[in-house]
């Protein structure tokens, strides 16, 4: 499957990713809530923290005999936990993302670069379908879709390893996040503000960028600092 597979993405790495994401959400919950207070309901950080804390608690409470046997099981548990514990639109959207990841991974216990890129794209497609949104509408997709494109491009080049590809993916998410500032919101609560939504960073794009940054950290094995 191409040359970009010097590392693989297995259940242990995926679990580390989810724990890192929970930690980053906890650290940034006030910032996310501040962003959402400007153009939304002001609860994005609180809701995401509640959901990812529930995911993290389940991961940590699982005994060694109850670890997910494959990636699909891990992602399905995560998606269902987010749907059931996160309020607002974030729960269904993030939940759908992980449930689509689960469907895309099948019974695999690890993925190479192309396999992970394909699963990530499936997750993004799920968010698009669930939110009935597209690129440029000031949503989480403005971080996720450029990240998916960057991941695909890095995989296609075949010259770098998976960790480097995911660094490029996270960089693209950050660029996409910043690009939401001048956008007019046309979806969700922010769309009610009309022109007043311009000039604000989208909170969903911000949390989605944390998702990609922690994925890159987990694969690289860095401390995430």
TIRO-38495 format. One line per 8 residues: number of its first residue (from 0); their letters; for each residue x, y, z of N, C-alpha, C, CB. Coordinates in Angstrom, 1 decimal. Atoms other than C-alpha are relative to their C-alpha. Glycine has a CB too. Layout:
<nodes>
NUM> A> X/Y/Z/X/Y/Z/X/Y/Z/X/Y/Z | ...
</nodes>
This chain:
<nodes>
0> XXXXXXXX> 0.8/-1.2/0.0/0.0/0.0/0.0/0.9/1.2/0.0/-0.9/0.0/1.2 | -0.8/-1.2/0.1/2.5/2.6/-1.0/1.2/0.0/0.9/-0.8/1.2/0.3 | -1.2/0.0/-0.8/5.7/3.7/0.7/-0.1/0.6/1.4/1.0/0.7/-0.7 | 0.2/-0.8/-1.2/4.2/5.6/3.6/-0.5/-0.8/1.2/-0.9/1.2/-0.2 | 0.5/0.8/-1.0/3.9/2.9/6.2/1.1/-0.5/0.9/-0.7/-1.2/-0.6 | -1.1/0.4/-0.9/6.9/2.9/8.5/-0.5/-0.2/1.4/1.1/1.0/-0.1 | 0.6/0.2/-1.2/4.5/3.0/11.4/-1.4/-0.5/-0.3/0.0/1.2/0.9 | 1.4/0.3/0.2/1.1/1.5/11.9/-0.8/0.6/1.2/-0.2/-1.6/0.0
8> XXXXXXXX> 0.9/-0.6/-1.0/-1.9/2.7/13.9/-0.8/-1.2/0.6/-1.0/1.1/-0.7 | 0.7/1.1/-0.6/-3.1/0.0/16.3/-0.9/0.4/1.2/1.1/-1.0/0.5 | 1.0/-0.3/-1.0/-5.5/-0.3/19.2/0.7/0.8/1.2/-0.6/-1.3/0.6 | -0.7/-0.7/-1.1/-2.9/0.9/21.8/0.2/1.4/-0.4/1.3/-0.7/0.3 | -0.2/-1.3/0.4/-2.1/3.9/19.7/-1.3/0.8/-0.1/0.7/0.1/-1.4 | 1.4/-0.6/0.1/-5.8/4.7/19.1/-0.4/0.4/1.4/-1.0/-0.9/-0.7 | 0.4/-0.2/-1.4/-6.4/4.4/22.9/0.8/1.2/0.5/0.2/-1.2/0.8 | -0.8/-1.1/-0.4/-3.5/6.8/23.5/-0.5/1.3/-0.6/1.5/-0.2/-0.3
16> XXXXXXXX> 0.6/-1.2/0.7/-5.0/9.2/21.0/-1.2/0.5/0.8/-0.4/-0.3/-1.5 | 1.3/-0.5/-0.6/-8.4/9.3/22.7/0.3/0.5/1.4/-0.9/-1.2/0.2 | -0.4/-0.5/-1.3/-6.7/9.8/26.1/0.6/1.4/-0.1/0.9/-0.9/0.8 | -0.6/-1.3/0.2/-4.6/12.7/24.8/-1.1/1.0/-0.4/1.1/-0.1/-1.1 | 1.1/-0.9/0.4/-7.7/14.2/23.2/-0.8/0.4/1.2/-0.9/-0.6/-1.1 | 0.7/-0.3/-1.2/-9.5/14.0/26.5/0.7/1.0/0.8/-0.3/-1.2/0.8 | -0.9/-0.9/-0.8/-6.6/15.7/28.2/0.0/1.4/-0.6/1.4/-0.5/0.1 | 0.0/-1.3/0.7/-6.4/18.5/25.6/-1.3/0.7/0.2/0.4/-0.1/-1.4
24> XXXXXXXX> 1.3/-0.6/-0.2/-10.1/19.1/25.8/-0.2/0.6/1.4/-1.2/-1.0/-0.3 | 0.1/-0.5/-1.4/-9.9/19.4/29.6/0.8/1.2/0.2/0.5/-1.1/0.9 | -0.9/-1.1/-0.2/-7.0/21.8/29.3/-0.6/1.2/-0.7/1.4/-0.3/-0.5 | 0.5/-1.1/0.9/-8.8/23.9/26.6/-1.5/0.3/0.1/0.4/-0.2/-1.4 | 1.5/-0.1/-0.1/-12.4/23.7/27.8/-0.5/1.5/0.1/-0.5/-0.8/1.1 | 0.4/-1.4/-0.2/-12.5/27.3/28.9/0.1/0.8/-1.2/0.8/0.7/1.2 | -0.2/-0.7/1.3/-11.1/28.6/25.6/-1.1/-0.4/-1.0/1.4/-0.4/-0.6 | 1.1/0.4/0.9/-13.6/26.5/23.7/-1.3/0.6/0.3/-0.1/-1.6/0.0
32> XXXXXXXX> 1.2/-0.6/-0.5/-16.4/27.8/25.8/-0.1/1.4/-0.3/-0.2/-0.3/1.5 | -0.1/-1.4/0.3/-15.2/31.3/25.3/-0.3/0.3/-1.5/1.4/0.6/0.3 | 0.3/-0.1/1.5/-15.2/30.8/21.5/-1.5/-0.2/-0.3/0.8/-1.0/-0.8 | 1.4/0.3/0.3/-18.7/29.3/21.6/-0.9/1.1/0.6/-0.3/-1.3/0.6 | 0.9/-1.1/-0.6/-20.0/32.2/23.8/-0.1/1.1/-0.9/0.7/0.5/1.3 | 0.0/-1.1/1.0/-19.2/34.6/21.0/-1.0/-0.2/-1.1/1.4/0.2/-0.6 | 0.8/0.3/1.2/-21.2/32.8/18.3/-1.0/-1.2/0.2/0.8/-0.2/-1.2 | 0.8/1.2/-0.2/-23.0/29.9/19.9/-0.8/0.0/1.3/0.8/-1.3/-0.2
40> XXXXXXXX> 0.7/0.1/-1.2/-24.6/28.6/23.0/0.9/0.1/1.3/-0.7/-1.3/0.1 | -0.9/-0.2/-1.1/-21.5/29.0/25.1/0.3/-1.3/0.8/-0.4/1.0/0.9 | -0.1/1.3/-0.8/-21.3/25.3/26.1/0.9/-1.0/-0.7/-1.3/-0.6/0.2 | -0.7/1.0/0.8/-19.0/23.7/23.5/1.1/-0.7/0.9/0.6/0.6/-1.2 | -1.1/0.6/-0.8/-16.0/23.3/25.9/-0.6/-0.9/1.1/0.8/1.1/0.6 | 0.6/0.8/-1.1/-18.2/22.1/28.8/-0.6/-1.3/-0.6/-1.2/0.8/0.6 | 0.5/1.2/0.6/-20.0/19.6/26.5/1.0/-1.0/-0.4/-1.0/0.3/-1.1 | -1.0/0.9/0.5/-16.9/18.2/24.9/0.8/-0.6/1.2/1.0/0.8/-0.9
48> XXXXXXXX> -0.7/0.5/-1.2/-15.2/17.9/28.3/-0.8/-1.1/0.7/0.3/1.2/1.0 | 0.9/1.0/-0.6/-18.2/16.0/29.7/0.1/-1.3/-0.8/-1.4/0.4/0.0 | 0.0/1.2/0.8/-18.1/13.6/26.7/1.3/-0.7/0.0/-0.3/0.4/-1.4 | -1.3/0.7/0.1/-14.4/13.0/26.5/0.4/-0.5/1.4/1.0/1.0/-0.5 | -0.2/0.6/-1.4/-14.2/12.6/30.3/-0.6/-1.3/0.2/-0.5/1.0/1.1 | 0.7/1.2/-0.1/-16.8/9.9/30.0/0.8/-1.1/-0.8/-1.4/0.1/-0.5 | -0.8/1.0/0.8/-14.7/8.2/27.2/1.2/-0.4/0.7/0.3/0.7/-1.4 | -1.3/0.3/-0.7/-11.5/8.5/29.2/-0.3/-0.9/1.2/0.6/1.3/0.4
56> XXXXXXXX> 0.4/0.8/-1.2/-13.2/7.1/32.3/-0.2/-1.5/-0.4/-1.2/0.5/0.7 | 0.3/1.3/0.5/-14.4/4.1/30.3/1.3/-0.7/-0.4/-1.0/0.0/-1.1 | -1.2/0.6/0.4/-11.0/3.5/28.8/0.9/-0.4/1.2/0.8/1.0/-0.9 | -0.9/0.2/-1.2/-9.2/3.7/32.2/-0.7/-1.1/0.9/0.2/1.2/0.7 | 0.6/1.0/-0.9/-11.8/1.5/34.0/-0.1/-1.4/-0.6/-1.4/0.5/0.3 | 0.0/1.3/0.7/-11.6/-1.3/31.4/1.2/-0.8/0.5/0.0/0.2/-1.5 | -1.1/0.9/-0.5/-9.5/-4.1/32.9/0.7/-0.5/-1.2/-0.5/-1.1/0.8 | -0.9/0.5/1.1/-6.8/-5.8/30.9/-0.8/-1.0/-0.8/1.2/-0.6/0.5
64> XXXXXXXX> 0.8/1.0/0.7/-9.4/-8.5/30.0/-1.1/0.6/-0.8/-0.5/-1.0/0.9 | 1.2/-0.7/0.7/-11.9/-5.9/28.6/0.5/1.0/-1.0/-0.9/0.6/1.1 | -0.5/-0.9/1.0/-9.6/-4.1/26.2/-0.7/-0.3/-1.3/1.5/0.0/-0.1 | 0.6/0.3/1.4/-11.2/-3.7/22.7/1.0/-0.9/-0.8/-0.2/1.3/-0.7 | -0.7/0.9/0.8/-10.1/-6.5/20.5/0.5/0.6/-1.4/-0.8/-1.3/-0.3 | -0.3/-0.6/1.3/-10.0/-4.3/17.4/-0.4/1.5/0.0/-0.8/-0.7/-1.1 | 0.2/-1.4/0.1/-10.2/-0.7/16.3/-1.5/0.3/-0.1/0.7/0.6/-1.2 | 1.4/-0.3/0.1/-13.9/-0.9/15.4/-0.7/0.0/1.3/-0.6/-1.0/-1.0
72> XXXXXXXX> 0.7/0.1/-1.3/-14.9/-1.9/18.9/0.4/1.2/0.8/0.5/-1.3/0.7 | -0.4/-1.2/-0.7/-12.9/0.9/20.4/-0.7/1.3/-0.5/1.5/0.2/-0.2 | 0.6/-1.2/0.6/-14.3/3.6/18.0/-1.5/-0.1/0.2/0.4/0.1/-1.5 | 1.4/0.1/-0.2/-17.8/2.3/18.3/-0.4/0.4/1.5/-0.6/-1.4/-0.3 | 0.3/-0.3/-1.4/-17.7/2.5/22.1/0.2/1.5/0.2/1.0/-0.7/1.0 | -0.2/-1.4/-0.1/-16.3/6.0/21.8/-1.1/0.8/-0.6/1.3/0.4/-0.7 | 1.1/-0.7/0.7/-18.9/7.2/19.3/-1.3/-0.1/0.8/-0.2/-0.6/-1.3 | 1.2/0.1/-0.8/-21.8/5.8/21.4/0.1/0.8/1.3/-0.3/-1.5/0.3
80> XXXXXXXX> -0.2/-0.8/-1.3/-20.4/7.4/24.6/-0.2/1.5/-0.3/1.4/-0.3/0.6 | 0.2/-1.5/0.3/-20.2/10.8/22.9/-1.4/0.3/-0.3/1.0/0.3/-1.2 | 1.4/-0.2/0.3/-23.7/10.5/21.5/-0.8/0.1/1.2/-0.5/-1.0/-1.0 | 0.9/0.1/-1.2/-25.1/9.7/24.9/0.4/1.0/1.1/0.1/-1.4/0.6 | -0.4/-0.9/-1.1/-23.1/12.2/27.0/0.3/1.4/-0.4/1.2/-0.6/0.6 | -0.3/-1.4/0.4/-22.4/15.3/24.9/-1.3/0.7/-0.4/1.0/0.0/-1.2 | 1.2/-0.7/0.4/-25.1/17.9/24.6/0.2/0.8/-1.3/-0.4/1.0/1.1 | -0.1/-0.8/1.2/-25.9/20.1/21.6/0.2/-0.8/-1.2/1.0/1.1/0.2
88> XXXXXXXX> -0.3/0.7/1.3/-24.8/19.3/18.1/1.3/-0.8/0.0/0.0/1.1/-1.1 | -1.3/0.6/0.0/-21.4/18.2/19.1/0.0/-1.5/0.2/0.9/0.6/1.1 | 0.1/1.4/-0.2/-22.4/14.8/20.4/-0.3/-0.8/-1.2/-1.1/-0.2/1.1 | 0.3/0.7/1.2/-24.1/13.6/17.3/1.1/0.1/-1.1/-1.3/0.5/-0.6 | -1.0/-0.2/1.1/-21.4/15.0/15.0/1.3/-0.8/0.4/0.3/1.5/-0.1 | -1.2/0.7/-0.3/-18.4/13.7/16.9/-0.3/-1.5/0.2/0.6/0.5/1.4 | 0.4/1.4/-0.1/-20.3/10.5/17.7/0.0/-0.7/-1.4/-1.3/-0.1/0.6 | 0.0/0.5/1.3/-20.9/10.0/14.0/1.4/-0.2/-0.6/-0.9/0.9/-0.9
96> XXXXXXXX> -1.4/0.1/0.5/-17.3/10.7/13.2/0.6/-1.3/0.4/0.9/1.2/0.5 | -0.7/1.2/-0.5/-16.1/7.8/15.4/-0.8/-1.2/-0.4/0.0/0.1/1.5 | 0.7/1.1/0.5/-18.9/5.5/14.4/0.3/-0.3/-1.5/-1.5/0.2/0.1 | -0.5/0.2/1.3/-17.9/6.0/10.8/1.4/-0.6/-0.1/-0.1/1.3/-0.9 | -1.3/0.6/-0.1/-14.3/5.3/11.7/-0.1/-1.5/0.3/0.8/0.7/1.2 | 0.2/1.5/-0.3/-15.5/2.0/13.3/-0.4/-0.8/-1.2/-1.1/-0.1/1.1 | 0.5/0.8/1.2/-17.4/1.0/10.2/1.1/-0.2/-1.1/-1.2/0.8/-0.7 | -1.0/0.1/1.0/-14.4/1.8/8.0/1.2/-0.9/0.4/0.6/1.4/-0.2
104> XXXXXXXX> -1.1/0.8/-0.4/-11.9/-0.2/10.1/-0.3/-1.5/0.0/0.5/0.4/1.3 | 0.4/1.4/-0.1/-13.9/-3.4/10.2/0.6/-0.7/1.2/0.4/-0.7/-1.3 | -0.5/0.8/-1.1/-12.2/-6.1/12.2/1.6/0.2/0.2/-0.3/-1.5/-0.1 | -1.4/-0.3/-0.1/-8.7/-4.6/11.8/0.5/0.3/1.4/0.4/1.1/-1.0 | -0.6/-0.3/-1.3/-6.4/-4.5/14.8/1.0/1.1/-0.2/0.6/-1.2/0.6 | -0.9/-1.1/0.3/-4.1/-2.0/13.0/-0.2/0.4/-1.4/1.5/-0.4/0.3 | 0.1/-0.5/1.3/-4.0/0.2/10.0/1.3/0.6/-0.4/-1.1/1.1/-0.1 | -1.2/-0.8/0.5/-1.2/1.5/7.8/-0.5/1.4/-0.4/0.6/-0.8/-1.2
112> XXXXXXXX> 0.3/-1.3/0.3/-1.1/5.0/6.5/-1.2/0.1/-1.0/1.1/0.7/-0.7 | 1.1/0.0/0.9/-3.5/4.5/3.5/-1.3/-0.4/0.7/0.2/-0.8/-1.2 | 1.2/0.5/-0.7/-5.9/2.6/5.7/-0.6/1.0/1.0/0.3/-1.3/0.7 | 0.4/-1.0/-1.0/-6.0/5.3/8.4/-0.6/1.2/-0.8/1.2/0.4/0.9 | 0.5/-1.1/0.8/-6.4/8.0/5.7/-1.4/-0.3/-0.5/0.9/0.3/-1.1 | 1.3/0.4/0.5/-9.4/6.1/4.3/-1.0/0.1/1.1/0.1/-1.4/-0.7 | 0.9/0.0/-1.1/-11.0/5.7/7.7/-0.3/1.4/0.4/0.6/-0.8/1.2 | 0.2/-1.4/-0.4/-10.5/9.4/8.5/-0.9/0.7/-1.0/1.4/0.7/0.1
120> XXXXXXXX> 0.9/-0.6/1.0/-12.1/10.4/5.3/-1.4/-0.5/0.2/0.5/-0.4/-1.5 | 1.4/0.5/-0.3/-15.1/8.2/6.1/-0.6/0.7/1.2/0.1/-1.6/0.2 | 0.5/-0.7/-1.1/-15.4/9.9/9.4/-0.4/1.4/-0.4/1.1/0.1/1.1 | 0.4/-1.3/0.5/-15.4/13.3/7.7/-1.2/0.0/-0.8/1.2/0.6/-0.8 | 1.2/0.1/0.8/-18.0/12.2/5.2/-1.2/-0.2/0.9/0.1/-1.2/-0.9 | 1.1/0.2/-1.0/-20.1/11.1/8.2/-0.5/1.3/0.6/0.3/-1.0/1.0 | 0.3/-1.4/-0.6/-19.9/14.6/9.7/-0.7/0.8/-1.0/1.3/0.7/0.5 | 0.6/-0.7/1.0/-20.8/16.1/6.4/-1.5/-0.4/-0.2/0.7/-0.1/-1.3
128> XXXXXXXX> 1.4/0.5/0.2/-23.9/13.9/6.0/-0.9/0.3/1.2/0.0/-1.5/-0.2 | 0.8/-0.2/-1.2/-25.0/14.3/9.6/-0.3/1.5/0.2/0.7/-0.5/1.3 | 0.3/-1.5/-0.1/-24.6/18.1/9.7/-0.5/0.7/-1.2/1.3/0.6/0.4 | 0.5/-0.6/1.2/-25.7/18.7/6.2/0.8/1.3/-0.3/-1.5/0.3/0.0 | -0.9/-1.1/0.1/-22.7/21.0/5.9/1.1/-0.3/-1.0/0.6/0.5/1.3 | -1.1/0.2/1.0/-19.8/21.6/3.5/1.1/1.0/0.4/-0.5/0.3/-1.4 | -1.1/-0.9/-0.2/-16.5/23.4/3.4/-0.4/1.4/-0.2/1.2/-0.4/-0.9 | 0.3/-1.5/0.2/-16.7/27.2/3.9/-1.2/0.5/0.7/-0.1/0.3/-1.4
136> XXXXXXXX> 1.2/-0.4/-0.7/-19.7/27.3/6.2/0.2/0.3/1.5/-1.1/-1.0/-0.2 | -0.4/-0.3/-1.3/-17.8/28.0/9.4/-0.5/-1.1/1.0/-0.6/1.4/0.4 | 0.3/1.1/-0.8/-18.1/24.6/11.0/1.3/-0.8/0.3/-1.1/-0.9/-0.6 | -1.1/0.9/-0.2/-15.8/21.8/12.2/0.6/-0.5/-1.2/-0.4/-1.1/1.0 | -0.5/0.5/1.3/-15.5/20.7/8.6/1.0/0.9/-0.6/-1.2/-0.1/-0.9 | -1.0/-0.9/0.5/-13.4/23.7/7.9/1.4/-0.3/0.5/-0.3/1.4/0.3 | -1.2/0.6/-0.4/-10.7/22.0/9.9/0.2/-1.4/-0.5/0.1/0.1/1.6 | -0.1/1.4/0.4/-11.5/18.4/9.1/0.3/-0.3/-1.4/-1.3/-0.7/0.4
144> XXXXXXXX> -0.2/0.3/1.4/-11.7/18.5/5.4/1.3/0.4/-0.6/-1.1/0.7/-0.8 | -1.4/-0.3/0.4/-8.4/20.4/4.7/1.0/-1.0/0.6/0.4/1.4/0.4 | -0.9/1.0/-0.7/-6.8/17.9/7.2/-0.1/-1.3/-0.8/-0.4/-0.2/1.4 | 0.1/1.2/0.8/-8.2/15.0/5.2/0.7/0.1/-1.3/-1.5/-0.4/-0.2 | -0.7/-0.2/1.3/-6.9/16.4/1.9/1.5/0.0/0.2/-0.4/1.4/-0.6 | -1.4/0.0/-0.3/-3.5/17.0/3.5/0.5/-1.4/0.3/0.3/0.9/1.1 | -0.4/1.4/-0.3/-3.4/13.4/4.8/0.0/-0.8/-1.3/-1.1/-0.6/1.0 | 0.0/0.8/1.3/-4.4/12.0/1.4/1.2/0.4/-0.8/-1.3/0.3/-0.8
152> XXXXXXXX> -1.1/-0.5/0.8/-1.7/14.2/-0.3/1.3/-0.6/0.6/0.1/1.5/0.0 | -1.2/0.5/-0.6/1.0/13.1/2.2/0.1/-1.5/-0.3/0.0/0.3/1.5 | 0.0/1.5/0.3/0.0/9.4/1.7/0.4/-0.2/-1.4/-1.3/-0.6/0.3 | -0.3/0.2/1.5/0.1/9.8/-2.1/1.4/0.3/-0.4/-0.9/0.9/-0.7 | -1.4/-0.3/0.3/3.5/11.3/-2.1/0.9/-1.2/0.4/0.5/1.2/0.7 | -0.7/1.2/-0.4/4.8/8.2/-0.3/1.5/0.2/0.4/0.0/-0.9/-1.2 | -1.4/-0.2/-0.4/8.0/9.8/0.8/0.3/0.2/1.5/0.5/1.2/-0.7 | -0.2/-0.2/-1.5/7.4/10.4/4.5/-0.7/-1.1/0.7/-0.7/1.4/0.4
160> XXXXXXXX> 0.7/1.0/-0.8/6.3/8.2/7.3/-1.3/0.5/0.6/0.9/-0.4/1.2 | 1.4/-0.4/-0.5/2.9/8.2/9.1/0.1/1.1/0.9/-0.6/-1.2/0.6 | -0.1/-1.1/-1.0/4.0/10.5/11.9/0.2/1.3/-0.8/1.2/-0.2/0.9 | -0.2/-1.2/0.8/5.2/13.1/9.3/-1.3/0.4/-0.7/1.2/-0.1/-0.9 | 1.2/-0.2/0.8/2.0/12.7/7.3/-1.0/0.7/1.0/-0.6/-1.2/-0.6 | 1.0/-0.5/-1.0/-0.1/13.4/10.5/0.4/1.4/0.5/-0.1/-1.0/1.1 | -0.4/-1.3/-0.3/2.0/16.4/11.3/-0.5/1.0/-1.0/1.5/0.2/0.1 | 0.6/-0.8/1.1/1.0/17.8/7.9/-1.5/0.1/0.1/0.4/-0.5/-1.3
168> XXXXXXXX> 1.5/0.0/-0.1/-2.6/16.9/8.6/-0.4/0.9/1.1/-0.4/-1.5/0.4 | 0.3/-0.9/-1.1/-2.6/18.7/11.9/0.3/1.5/-0.4/0.8/-0.3/1.3 | -0.3/-1.4/0.5/-1.0/21.8/10.3/-1.1/0.5/-0.9/1.3/0.0/-0.8 | 1.1/-0.4/0.8/-3.7/21.8/7.7/-1.3/0.3/0.8/-0.3/-1.1/-1.0 | 1.2/-0.3/-0.8/-6.4/21.6/10.4/0.2/1.4/0.7/-0.1/-1.1/1.1 | -0.2/-1.3/-0.7/-4.8/24.6/12.2/-0.3/1.1/-1.0/1.4/0.1/0.5 | 0.2/-1.0/1.0/-4.8/26.6/8.9/-1.5/0.1/-0.3/0.7/-0.4/-1.3 | 1.4/0.0/0.2/-8.4/25.6/8.3/-0.8/0.7/1.1/-0.6/-1.4/-0.2
176> XXXXXXXX> 0.6/-0.6/-1.1/-9.4/26.6/11.8/0.1/1.5/-0.1/0.7/-0.5/1.3 | -0.2/-1.5/0.1/-7.9/30.1/11.4/-0.8/0.6/-1.2/1.5/0.3/-0.2 | 0.7/-0.5/1.2/-9.6/30.4/8.0/-1.5/0.3/0.4/0.1/-0.9/-1.1 | 1.4/-0.2/-0.3/-13.0/30.3/9.8/-0.3/1.5/0.6/-0.4/-1.0/1.1 | 0.2/-1.4/-0.6/-12.4/33.8/11.4/-0.7/0.9/-0.9/1.4/0.6/0.4 | 0.7/-1.0/0.8/-13.4/35.9/8.4/-1.3/-0.6/-0.7/0.9/0.4/-1.1 | 1.2/0.6/0.7/-16.2/33.4/7.3/-1.3/0.5/0.6/0.1/-1.5/0.2 | 1.4/-0.2/-0.4/-19.9/34.1/7.5/-0.6/-1.4/0.3/-0.9/0.7/-1.1
184> XXXXXXXX> 0.6/1.3/-0.4/-21.6/31.2/9.4/-1.4/-0.1/-0.7/-0.2/-0.1/1.5 | 1.3/0.3/0.7/-24.4/29.6/7.4/-0.6/-1.3/0.6/0.2/-0.2/-1.5 | 0.5/1.2/-0.6/-24.9/26.5/9.6/0.0/0.2/1.5/0.8/-1.2/-0.4 | 0.0/0.0/-1.4/-25.9/26.0/13.2/-0.4/1.3/0.7/1.4/-0.4/0.5 | 0.4/-1.2/-0.8/-26.5/28.5/16.0/0.7/1.3/-0.5/0.4/-0.3/1.5 | -0.8/-1.1/0.4/-23.8/30.8/14.7/-0.7/0.7/-1.2/1.4/-0.3/-0.4 | 0.6/-0.5/1.2/-25.8/31.3/11.5/-1.1/1.1/0.3/-0.6/-1.1/-0.9 | 1.0/-1.0/-0.4/-28.5/33.2/13.5/0.6/1.4/0.1/-0.6/-0.4/1.3
192> XXXXXXXX> -0.6/-1.3/-0.2/-26.0/36.0/14.0/0.2/0.8/-1.3/1.3/-0.1/0.7 | -0.3/-0.7/1.3/-25.6/36.8/10.3/1.4/0.6/-0.1/-1.0/1.1/-0.2 | -1.3/-0.6/0.1/-22.8/39.2/9.7/0.8/0.1/1.3/-0.1/1.4/-0.6 | -0.7/-0.1/-1.3/-22.0/39.3/13.4/0.8/-1.2/0.3/-1.0/0.2/1.1 | -0.9/1.2/-0.2/-20.5/35.8/13.1/1.3/0.2/-0.6/-0.7/-1.2/-0.7 | -1.3/-0.2/0.6/-17.7/37.2/11.0/1.0/0.6/1.0/-0.2/1.0/-1.2 | -1.0/-0.5/-0.9/-14.5/37.8/12.9/0.3/-0.9/1.2/-0.3/1.4/0.4 | -0.1/0.9/-1.2/-14.8/34.9/15.3/0.5/-1.4/-0.5/-1.3/-0.1/0.7
200> XXXXXXXX> -0.5/1.4/0.2/-13.0/31.5/15.4/-1.1/-1.0/0.3/1.3/-0.3/0.8 | 1.1/1.0/-0.2/-15.4/28.6/15.0/0.5/-1.0/1.1/-0.3/-0.7/-1.3 | -0.4/0.9/-1.1/-15.3/26.5/18.2/0.1/-1.5/-0.4/-1.0/0.1/1.2 | -0.1/1.4/0.5/-16.0/23.2/16.3/1.3/-0.2/-0.7/-1.2/-0.3/-0.8 | -1.3/0.2/0.7/-13.0/23.8/14.1/1.1/0.0/1.0/0.1/1.2/-1.0 | -1.0/-0.1/-1.0/-11.0/24.6/17.2/0.2/-1.4/0.7/-0.3/1.1/1.0 | -0.1/1.3/-0.6/-11.9/21.3/18.9/0.4/-1.1/-1.0/-1.3/-0.4/0.6 | -0.5/0.9/1.1/-11.4/19.4/15.6/1.5/0.0/-0.2/-0.8/0.2/-1.3
208> XXXXXXXX> -1.5/-0.2/0.1/-7.9/20.8/15.4/0.7/-0.7/1.2/0.4/1.4/0.0 | -0.6/0.8/-1.1/-7.2/19.4/18.9/0.0/-1.5/-0.3/-0.8/0.4/1.3 | 0.1/1.4/0.4/-8.4/16.1/17.6/1.1/-0.5/-0.9/-1.4/-0.3/-0.7 | -1.0/0.3/0.9/-5.9/16.1/14.8/1.4/0.2/0.6/-0.1/0.9/-1.2 | -1.3/-0.2/-0.6/-3.0/17.5/16.9/0.3/-1.2/1.0/0.0/1.3/0.8 | -0.2/1.1/-0.9/-3.5/14.7/19.5/0.2/-1.3/-0.8/-1.1/-0.1/1.0 | -0.3/1.2/0.8/-3.6/12.1/16.8/1.4/0.0/-0.5/-1.0/0.0/-1.3 | -1.4/-0.1/0.5/-0.3/13.3/15.4/0.9/-0.3/1.2/0.3/1.4/-0.5
216> XXXXXXXX> -0.8/0.2/-1.2/1.1/13.3/19.0/0.1/-1.5/0.3/-0.5/0.8/1.2 | 0.1/1.4/-0.4/-0.1/9.8/19.7/0.8/-0.9/-0.9/-1.5/-0.5/0.0 | -0.7/0.8/1.0/1.4/8.3/16.5/1.5/0.3/0.1/-0.4/0.3/-1.4 | -1.4/-0.3/-0.1/4.7/10.2/17.0/0.6/-0.4/1.3/0.2/1.5/-0.1 | -0.4/0.4/-1.3/4.8/9.1/20.6/0.6/1.1/0.8/1.0/-1.1/-0.1 | -0.6/-1.1/-0.7/5.6/12.6/21.8/-0.8/0.3/1.2/-0.1/1.3/-0.9 | 0.7/-0.3/-1.3/4.5/14.1/25.1/-1.1/0.9/-0.2/1.0/0.6/1.0 | 1.1/-0.8/0.3/2.0/16.3/23.4/0.1/1.4/0.5/-1.2/-0.7/0.6
224> X> -0.1/-1.3/-0.6/3.3/19.4/25.0/0.2/1.1/-1.1/1.1/0.1/1.0
</nodes>
